Amino acid sequence: MTFFENIIDFIFVKDKTILQDVFLSSLSIPLVWTFFNFLLRWWKQSRPLSLILKGYKDSETEVLVFLSQLSSADKDFVKNQDQQYIIEYPHPLPTNKKNLTIAPRHNIDPVWSEADGLCVADVFNILGRIKKIKNIKIASLIKDWDRRENPIFTIGFNPKTDDLIKESRPIYFKLNANQSLSVEGLKDDITAYTPNDGGIIQKTFIKDTKTPVIILAGLGTTGTEVAGSLFNKKAKELGKLYGDRSFCLAYKADISKGRNYFNIQSIFPSISFLNILCYPITYLRWKKFIK
């Protein structure tokens, strides 16, 4: 058979089964690839971390982070119009190795507490773990007060946290007048009598919407630091237990042991049977805390 005859045989296939195989392959490969991509997207969206942070991941959606924004005031809590601050840092002298000096700062309000800042760092860290790296805003308590259409983190018991407690459902805890926490399913209140501290991690939603709110709040500064650290460490497991549902985790802390120490007291509500079935080991590890 000549070269040209081979070319003609290749182009004009006489065996119908070959044509059928080619036709079916041309259809099946794209279908399989599309189905594989669909499964991959579904799996990524269904991973525990993505579920617990559902609503926060969209790159075009702005996530709001509220925290206490502080201004300088006088002894009667009247805001100073010319705020003044100092930064202390080491300046060793020949006769005093522990000597400190200062650097002045003027009119830099608002400022944050260190505890809130550390908690915010944990929030940015966990958002980064789901590839949310843009459109994250430290919200203004004044300019952004009425915004309720965006997913929210709120740090500590700042005024916006109090507002969101009223505007969200469900809420599984109550901040009492004596600055203790009553938590659903937990017999004893959590208090902050020195050296004790404590707090809650509550996921909830703005009333009558699917807009998620995550509250990370301690009774004291250490408690708030622990809230961010604890959520960062346990978010994946919490996602296995609750998926995209609401929950409240209560914990105790100790100001003498720092932000990496916590004693989980309870988690509420109960876990669905499907989540228990999917993650039995995680469920058994948390069972003693579930109320």
Buried (B, 14 or more C-beta within 10 A) or exposed (E): EEEEEEEEEEEEEEEEEEEEEEEEEEEEEEEEEEEEEEEEEEEEEBBBBBBBBBBBBEEEBBBBBBBBBBEBEEEEEEEEEEBEBEEEEEEEEEEEEEEEEEEEEEEEEBBBBEBBBBBBBBBBEBBEEBEBEEEBEBBBBEEBEEBBEBBBBBBBBBEBBEBBBEBBBBBBBEBEEEEBBBBBBBEEBBBBEEEBBBBBBBBBBBEEEEBBBBBBBBBBBBBBBBBBBBBBEBBBBBBBBBBBBBBBBBBBBBBEBEBEBBEBBBBBBEBEEEBBEBBEEBBEEBEEBBB
